[in-house]
Each structure stands twice: as C-alpha cells, then as structure tokens.
Amino acid sequence: MSIFDPSTWFLYAMHQRGEEIAELVTKYTKQMTVLEVTINYYHCLSLKQVEQALQSQLNAAIALEKEISAFYEEGLVTQWQSDQCQVLVLGRETSLESMRYALRQAEADLLVSMGLSPLAEISLDIEQSLDIPGGSLEDVVAEALISSPQLHISDRQVAVEKEKVKVALAGFLPRLVGFANRTHSSDSFLLYDNYWTYGLAGTMSLFNGFANINEYKAAKERRKEAFIEREQRTLVLMLEVVKAYLNVEDAERQSLLAQKALEVSSRHLAEVEDKWREGLIDSSEVFDVLAEKDGAQMELMNSRFQQQVSIATLYNVMGITDTDYGENRHEDNVAKNNYTMEQANY
C-alpha cells in the first residue's frame, strides 16, 4: 500500500495494537499456567503432609492396639474393646492407602500442568509459603487496575476500534499514490541509458454515498461497544479482586481457628489418655477423643492449603503473578543437567 494513503498508517497502528494484544495474551496465559501449577503444587504438599500425619496416626494406633491387647490378656478389657482397637488400626491403614492413591493422582495432575508425563516421578521441596499482599482493599484494587493484563487487552481493543473509525473516515479523503517509471534515453551525456523517474499521483475515490457513511457509523458504534466492554471488564475485575481479598482474609481466620482447635484437642487427648491409664475412663472415650484430634489435624492442613490457594488466586487477579522465575530456573536446570551428562560421558 502507498505510504501516502492515510489509511495505510491507520492499518499499521491497528497492527501494532494487535501485536501488543498478542503479547498481553501470552503474558496472561503464562500467569494462568503459573496459577494452575501453584494450586496443584500446594495440593500435593498438603496431601503429602496428610500422608505423613496418617502414617503417624497409624503408628499410634498400632501402639495402642498392642497396649490394649496386653490388657485383654490380663483380663482388664473386654473382647469388643480389643476388636474396636483392631478396627481402628484397619481404618487407619485404609485411610493411608487411599491418601497415597490421591497423592499419586495429584502428582500426575501437577506433572501434566507442567507439560511432563504423568507417569514420571516427582519430588517436591517445601518452599516458603506465599505472603499475603500488604495494604488495604483499596490499595489492592488500585494495583489490579494498573497491572491486570485483561484491562490492558481491553485498552488495546478500544484503540483498535478507534483506528477502524479513522480508516472509515479516510474513505472520504483523497489518496496520493507514488509511482516509478523506467525510461530509456539515447542522450550520450547521461551516465546510464536507463533510469527511473518518480512522482506522485493524486486520486479521489468515487463517493459511494450510503456505503461509506454506514461503514463510518458502524465503526463508531463498534468503538462505543469496545469502550463499554472495557468499563464492564473493569467492574468485573474489581469484583473479582474484592472476592479474592475477602477469601484470603477468611482463609487466614480459618487457619488460625484450625490451629487453635488442634492445640485444644491435643491437650484434651493427653488428659484423656492419663485418665485411661489410671482406669478412670473407658477405652471407647479415648478413641472418640483421638478421632477428634485427628480431625482437627486434617482441618488444619486443609485450611493451610486453602490459604495458599487463595493468596495465589489474589496474585493472579491482581495481575502480579511472577512468570519470569520459572524460565530462569528451567534454564539453570537444563544447564545443570547438561553439565552432569558431560561429566557422565567423560
């Protein structure tokens, strides 16, 4: 297209906005991938901690079974109390196997989200937990309005529609087209016989009445729609930030409550076990308090997982999810693996 045609530059500006939208979509896709991997990562860590807790509970149940079996041989407890303890051990073993199965599934989901084979083995390191973003709710919303890739994409879409209006308006303007002709001369004073001549030719497009006017009006309407969609996207984003922020606060309160409940149930269990060894209470009461303590421990682990997921979600909604550290670590790991292979070959 001729560089003297105004619509050429408007189309070029639209192309630039389109490239910017593509970059922002790539960034947003990376952030969503990081969020998915983060959720699966903390899910695996949570299940791993639950597995360790169930293993510890199983060991405690086995020790309790041996102790009650010794009491049963001495005639201090009845048959059903001994059987009840065996059922407790069997239940703990079943729960442990089910948890290992769930953990293997969660690890497979994590590997798939990382683009790896679900059949591969993976070992996770427990890193420092995510920090809650500082500042008030208003500060968090303001940060989201500044950093969110979704709003940046909407801004570029509005800009594209504005350029379309300019393109439609350029249909009413005269167009200048550059030309070049190759000519031949027999003049002996010229250095070259063949040479180029350049110039400009002005053309006026035939006014097509309603076609040009309707295209201009349609472009203006599309610009209004893009602006309205951008405003709606802003309101939706603010709502998402508010929800994510409140979920973080609620998850923090739930985690503190679960921690307090575990401390109380642990002290309760220690007191009940002392009374049971003194023969003041029945073994069934010990089992009830032990189940209460186990439930409080599971609730604490689940609340911590929910807290990390809510923080990661808030990071994503605010548009501040870090997407660069993964590439750096991937390059470091590749370099480390290559160095190890070279050593092995050597």
Secondary structure as the mmCIF struct_conf table of DSSP 4:
data_model
#
loop_
_struct_conf.conf_type_id
_struct_conf.id
_struct_conf.beg_label_comp_id
_struct_conf.beg_label_asym_id
_struct_conf.beg_label_seq_id
_struct_conf.end_label_comp_id
_struct_conf.end_label_asym_id
_struct_conf.end_label_seq_id
TURN_TY1_P TURN_TY1_P1 ILE A 3 PHE A 4
BEND BEND1 ASP A 5 ASP A 5
HELX_RH_AL_P HELX_RH_AL_P1 PRO A 6 GLU A 73
TURN_TY1_P TURN_TY1_P2 GLU A 74 GLY A 75
BEND BEND2 LEU A 76 VAL A 77
HELX_RH_AL_P HELX_RH_AL_P2 GLN A 79 SER A 113
TURN_TY1_P TURN_TY1_P3 MET A 114 GLY A 115
BEND BEND3 LEU A 116 LEU A 116
TURN_TY1_P TURN_TY1_P4 PRO A 118 LEU A 119
BEND BEND4 ALA A 120 ALA A 120
HELX_LH_PP_P HELX_LH_PP_P1 GLN A 128 GLY A 134
BEND BEND5 GLY A 135 GLY A 135
HELX_RH_AL_P HELX_RH_AL_P3 LEU A 137 SER A 147
HELX_RH_AL_P HELX_RH_AL_P4 PRO A 149 ALA A 170
TURN_TY1_P TURN_TY1_P5 GLY A 171 PHE A 172
BEND BEND6 LEU A 173 LEU A 173
STRN STRN1 ARG A 175 HIS A 184
TURN_TY1_P TURN_TY1_P6 SER A 188 PHE A 189
BEND BEND7 LEU A 190 LEU A 191
BEND BEND8 ASP A 193 ASP A 193
STRN STRN2 ASN A 194 THR A 203
HELX_LH_PP_P HELX_LH_PP_P2 SER A 205 PHE A 207
TURN_TY1_P TURN_TY1_P7 GLY A 209 GLY A 209
HELX_RH_AL_P HELX_RH_AL_P5 PHE A 210 ARG A 277
TURN_TY1_P TURN_TY1_P8 GLU A 278 GLY A 279
BEND BEND9 LEU A 280 ILE A 281
HELX_RH_AL_P HELX_RH_AL_P6 SER A 283 MET A 318
TURN_TY1_P TURN_TY1_P9 GLY A 319 GLY A 319
BEND BEND10 ASP A 324 ASP A 324
HELX_RH_AL_P HELX_RH_AL_P7 TYR A 325 ASN A 345
#
